[in-house]
Amino acid sequence: MQLVHNATQNVDLTAIVSEGKSYTYQQLLDASSTFASLLLNDTTDLNEARVAFMVAPGFDYVRVQWGIWRAGGVAVPLALSYPLPSLRYVIEDTGAQLIVADQTFAPLLAPLAEEKGCRLIVLGEEGTVITKSLPELTPSRRAMILYTSGTTNLPKGVVTTHANLEAQISTLVNVWQWSSSDHILCVLPLHHVHGIINVICCALWSGATVEFMPHFSAEGIFNNFQRGQINVFMAVPTIYFKLIAYWESLPDEQRQQITETLSKFRLMVSGSAALPVSVMEKWKTVSGHTLLERYGMTEIGMGISNPYDDERRVGYIGKPLPGVSVRLVDENNVEVADGLPGEIQIKGATVFLEYWNRSEATQKAFTDDGWFQTGDIAVVEDGYYRMLGRDSIDIIKSGGYKISALEIEEVLRTHSAISDCSVVGIPNEEWGELVAAVLILTDKTVSPEQISSWLRERMPAYKVPRQYRVTDDLPRNAMGKVTKNDLKPLFVTA
């Protein structure tokens, strides 16, 4: 693993700051080697066995993830916000036989591990571990499975190899000019590419320092910035929106102090959702920086980015990254001319291997000549790509998450008081889109608050609609399908 090899060249540098403690690269190497030995138990190689882990952001998260990789396993990070049914789905779908949990999440996962016959490792209860020789890994090996919601059916596991990950990381390290003098604050969830690859892996590849802040707080982020060590920051538009709102609430003197600190940063990046122009402009007032906006997906890592040291165009996602081939095509898969809209298709070493155990879905995701079909629509103007939106309106982008409206609808329809429903995304400056639901109720004494509470027990909180509208009918087209664009005006004054 190149990531581990690079760490051996930086053993005395600080790799991680977590819960007030600093850890060197040597400590990370030692801890991940020990954990890899624990995972191996009486074997010499996990041989791509899937290892699901639910660990809070920090040093333990990284040592577990590296330990899985160094033992030859496939890392399956579990979302900390998932309810038990979602965790069960991922564990069953991957066929994981090893589950790792920290003390906080062990009580939730222990009964499931026992039911499924999985070996459960609880951090802090590892006992004495005898260090073993670790297997040699080839780049073609599977390394990680991240789950992404599609427009139909259940979430799919996106499989990336070590070669995919190394291509994704090395590309960003080069174009964003990472170095060992960088210090980044991680506030992102760690079951997504944004946090795992763009933040943690790029920093550790480069000999830089990753500082973890597990719980979001605008005040806490600015306090960390004011210490003067952090010089790189990456977040979703919603976080920038909240930081701006907090900054605007402060007295002039504090605002000026924060602005002076932020002006010294090397790089600030926004991604995972479209960045509103108003947010970019306000953040420039706050920080003196034009945010670097980029475009990526779980399946491809990052594919397109505004330049580091050239013009960053407001409202554009930038240009194709080195080694990434991009084309725009029409509905007949024919390339379109500049200035005309088309679907973004991607080729390159960063593109994922497969959807786990879904050969048909994998085949459908690629063209006959090997281009990955993103489903996103863009236009090229003067060499810069501008996003127009999702080809399917059933994907809602809210707070950096890609959320399947159909998945939420299926759950809502199981409520005894709901006869029909439709879930849509409505534009919102803070969240990108708000998740909203139109409901036809058989029992109109049931309130949206009661439905929200019921829904939170069945799916992650960020998928619960933030706005509701009760109606006696849903607008439908001649084919009987709900016309969701007609639903959106219902929420203008909601």
Backbone hydrogen bonds, N-H to C=O, Kabsch-Sander energy under -0.5 kcal/mol:
donor,donor_aa,acceptor,acceptor_aa,energy
5,H,1,M,-2.4
6,N,2,Q,-2.9
7,A,3,L,-1.4
8,T,4,V,-1.5
9,Q,5,H,-0.5
9,Q,6,N,-1.4
10,N,7,A,-1.7
13,L,10,N,-1.8
15,A,13,L,-0.6
15,A,23,Y,-2.6
16,I,23,Y,-1.9
17,V,210,V,-2.5
18,S,21,K,-2.7
21,K,18,S,-2.0
23,Y,16,I,-2.8
25,Y,10,N,-0.6
25,Y,13,L,-1.9
26,Q,11,V,-2.0
28,L,24,T,-2.0
29,L,25,Y,-2.7
30,D,26,Q,-2.6
31,A,27,Q,-2.7
32,S,28,L,-2.5
33,S,29,L,-2.0
34,T,30,D,-2.3
35,F,31,A,-2.2
36,A,32,S,-2.3
37,S,33,S,-2.1
38,L,34,T,-2.0
39,L,35,F,-2.4
40,L,36,A,-2.2
41,N,37,S,-1.5
43,T,40,L,-2.8
46,L,71,A,-2.8
48,E,72,G,-3.1
49,A,46,L,-1.1
51,V,74,V,-2.9
52,A,50,R,-0.5
52,A,98,L,-2.1
53,F,76,V,-2.0
54,M,100,V,-2.7
55,V,53,F,-0.5
61,Y,56,A,-0.5
62,V,58,G,-1.7
63,R,59,F,-2.7
64,V,60,D,-2.2
65,Q,61,Y,-2.5
66,W,62,V,-3.0
67,G,63,R,-1.9
68,I,64,V,-2.5
69,W,65,Q,-2.1
70,R,66,W,-3.0
71,A,67,G,-1.4
72,G,69,W,-1.6
73,G,68,I,-2.8
74,V,49,A,-2.6
75,A,73,G,-0.6
75,A,143,A,-2.8
76,V,51,V,-2.4
78,L,53,F,-2.8
82,Y,79,A,-1.3
86,S,83,P,-0.7
87,L,83,P,-1.9
88,R,84,L,-2.9
89,Y,85,P,-2.0
90,V,86,S,-2.0
91,I,87,L,-2.5
92,E,88,R,-2.9
93,D,89,Y,-2.9
94,T,90,V,-2.4
95,G,91,I,-1.0
96,A,91,I,-1.5
97,Q,50,R,-1.0
98,L,50,R,-1.0
99,I,119,R,-2.8
100,V,52,A,-2.7
101,A,121,I,-2.4
102,D,54,M,-1.7
105,F,102,D,-0.5
106,A,102,D,-1.7
108,L,105,F,-0.5
109,L,105,F,-1.8
110,A,106,A,-2.6
113,A,109,L,-2.8
114,E,110,A,-2.3
115,E,111,P,-2.3
116,K,112,L,-2.5
117,G,113,A,-0.8
117,G,114,E,-0.6
118,C,113,A,-2.6
119,R,97,Q,-2.7
120,L,118,C,-0.5
121,I,99,I,-2.9
121,I,119,R,-0.5
122,V,120,L,-0.5
123,L,101,A,-2.6
123,L,121,I,-0.6
125,E,122,V,-2.1
131,T,129,V,-0.6
141,R,138,T,-1.9
143,A,160,T,-3.1
144,M,160,T,-1.9
145,I,75,A,-2.3
146,L,158,V,-1.8
148,T,156,K,-2.3
156,K,148,T,-2.4
158,V,146,L,-3.7
158,V,156,K,-0.6
159,V,157,G,-0.6
159,V,354,E,-2.9
160,T,144,M,-2.4
160,T,158,V,-0.5
162,H,141,R,-2.2
163,A,139,P,-2.5
165,L,161,T,-2.3
166,E,162,H,-2.6
167,A,163,A,-2.2
168,Q,164,N,-2.5
169,I,165,L,-2.9
170,S,166,E,-2.5
171,T,167,A,-1.8
172,L,168,Q,-1.5
173,V,169,I,-2.6
174,N,170,S,-1.9
175,V,171,T,-2.4
176,W,172,L,-2.5
177,Q,174,N,-0.7
178,W,173,V,-1.9
182,D,179,S,-1.8
184,I,209,T,-2.7
185,L,232,V,-1.2
186,C,184,I,-0.5
186,C,211,E,-3.4
187,V,185,L,-0.6
192,H,189,P,-0.5
196,I,192,H,-2.2
197,I,193,V,-2.4
198,N,193,V,-1.4
199,V,194,H,-0.9
200,I,195,G,-2.2
201,C,196,I,-2.5
202,C,197,I,-1.9
203,A,199,V,-1.8
204,L,200,I,-2.7
205,W,201,C,-2.3
206,S,202,C,-1.1
207,G,204,L,-0.5
208,A,203,A,-2.5
209,T,182,D,-2.1
210,V,15,A,-2.6
211,E,184,I,-3.1
211,E,209,T,-0.5
212,F,17,V,-2.6
213,M,186,C,-2.0
221,I,217,S,-2.6
222,F,218,A,-2.2
223,N,219,E,-2.3
224,N,220,G,-2.2
225,F,221,I,-2.5
226,Q,222,F,-2.3
227,R,223,N,-0.6
227,R,224,N,-1.0
228,G,225,F,-2.0
231,N,183,H,-2.5
232,V,183,H,-1.6
233,F,267,L,-1.8
234,M,185,L,-0.6
235,A,269,V,-1.9
239,I,236,V,-0.9
240,Y,236,V,-1.6
241,F,237,P,-2.5
242,K,238,T,-2.1
243,L,239,I,-2.5
244,I,240,Y,-2.5
245,A,241,F,-2.2
246,Y,242,K,-2.1
247,W,243,L,-2.6
248,E,244,I,-2.6
249,S,245,A,-0.7
249,S,246,Y,-0.9
250,L,247,W,-1.4
255,R,251,P,-2.2
256,Q,252,D,-2.4
257,Q,253,E,-1.9
258,I,254,Q,-2.3
259,T,255,R,-2.7
260,E,256,Q,-2.3
261,T,257,Q,-1.9
262,L,258,I,-2.8
263,S,259,T,-1.9
264,K,261,T,-1.4
265,F,262,L,-1.8
266,R,231,N,-2.6
267,L,231,N,-1.6
269,V,233,F,-2.3
270,S,292,L,-2.2
271,G,235,A,-1.4
280,M,276,P,-2.1
281,E,277,V,-2.5
282,K,278,S,-2.2
283,W,279,V,-2.6
284,K,280,M,-1.6
285,T,281,E,-1.3
286,V,282,K,-2.0
287,S,283,W,-3.1
288,G,284,K,-2.1
289,H,283,W,-0.5
291,L,289,H,-0.7
292,L,268,M,-2.6
293,E,291,L,-0.8
294,R,270,S,-1.3
295,Y,304,I,-3.3
297,M,301,G,-2.1
300,I,297,M,-0.8
301,G,297,M,-2.0
303,G,295,Y,-2.7
304,I,295,Y,-1.8
305,S,319,K,-2.8
306,N,293,E,-2.0
313,R,311,E,-0.7
316,Y,313,R,-1.7
317,I,385,Y,-2.4
318,G,385,Y,-1.0
319,K,305,S,-2.4
321,L,303,G,-2.3
324,V,321,L,-2.1
325,S,323,G,-0.5
325,S,347,K,-2.7
327,R,345,Q,-2.0
329,V,343,E,-1.5
330,D,334,V,-2.4
333,N,330,D,-2.2
336,V,328,L,-2.2
339,G,380,V,-1.3
340,L,337,A,-2.1
342,G,378,A,-2.3
343,E,329,V,-2.8
344,I,376,D,-3.1
345,Q,327,R,-2.5
346,I,372,F,-2.0
347,K,325,S,-2.2
349,A,323,G,-0.5
351,V,348,G,-1.4
352,F,299,E,-3.0
353,L,159,V,-2.5
354,E,159,V,-1.0
356,W,157,G,-3.2
356,W,354,E,-0.5
358,R,355,Y,-2.1
362,T,358,R,-2.3
363,Q,359,S,-2.4
364,K,360,E,-2.3
365,A,361,A,-1.3
366,F,362,T,-0.6
366,F,363,Q,-1.0
367,T,371,W,-2.4
370,G,367,T,-2.0
372,F,346,I,-3.1
373,Q,365,A,-3.1
374,T,344,I,-2.0
374,T,372,F,-0.8
377,I,389,G,-3.1
378,A,342,G,-2.6
379,V,386,R,-1.9
381,E,379,V,-0.5
381,E,384,Y,-3.0
384,Y,381,E,-1.7
385,Y,318,G,-3.4
386,R,379,V,-2.9
388,L,377,I,-3.2
389,G,377,I,-1.4
391,D,375,G,-3.4
395,I,392,S,-1.1
396,I,394,D,-0.6
396,I,403,I,-3.2
398,S,396,I,-0.7
398,S,401,Y,-1.9
399,G,431,W,-2.7
401,Y,398,S,-1.9
403,I,396,I,-3.4
403,I,401,Y,-0.6
405,A,394,D,-2.9
405,A,403,I,-0.6
408,I,404,S,-1.4
409,E,405,A,-2.4
410,E,406,L,-2.2
411,V,407,E,-1.5
412,L,408,I,-2.8
413,R,409,E,-2.3
414,T,411,V,-1.5
415,H,412,L,-2.0
418,I,415,H,-1.6
419,S,417,A,-0.6
419,S,440,I,-2.8
420,D,440,I,-1.2
422,S,438,V,-1.9
424,V,436,A,-2.6
426,I,434,L,-2.0
428,N,432,G,-1.8
432,G,428,N,-1.9
433,E,431,W,-1.4
434,L,426,I,-2.8
436,A,424,V,-2.8
436,A,434,L,-0.6
437,A,467,Q,-2.4
438,V,422,S,-3.1
439,L,437,A,-0.5
439,L,469,R,-2.6
440,I,420,D,-2.7
441,L,439,L,-0.6
442,T,417,A,-2.6
443,D,417,A,-1.0
446,V,443,D,-1.4
451,I,447,S,-2.0
452,S,448,P,-2.7
453,S,449,E,-2.3
454,W,450,Q,-2.2
455,L,451,I,-2.6
456,R,452,S,-2.3
457,E,453,S,-0.8
457,E,454,W,-0.5
458,R,455,L,-1.7
459,M,455,L,-1.1
463,K,460,P,-2.0
464,V,461,A,-1.6
466,R,435,V,-2.8
467,Q,435,V,-1.2
469,R,437,A,-1.7
471,T,439,L,-2.7
477,N,481,K,-2.6
480,G,477,N,-2.2
483,T,475,P,-2.2
484,K,482,V,-1.2
486,D,483,T,-1.2
487,L,483,T,-0.6
487,L,484,K,-0.9
488,K,484,K,-1.1
490,L,487,L,-1.5
491,F,488,K,-2.1
492,V,489,P,-1.5
494,A,491,F,-0.7
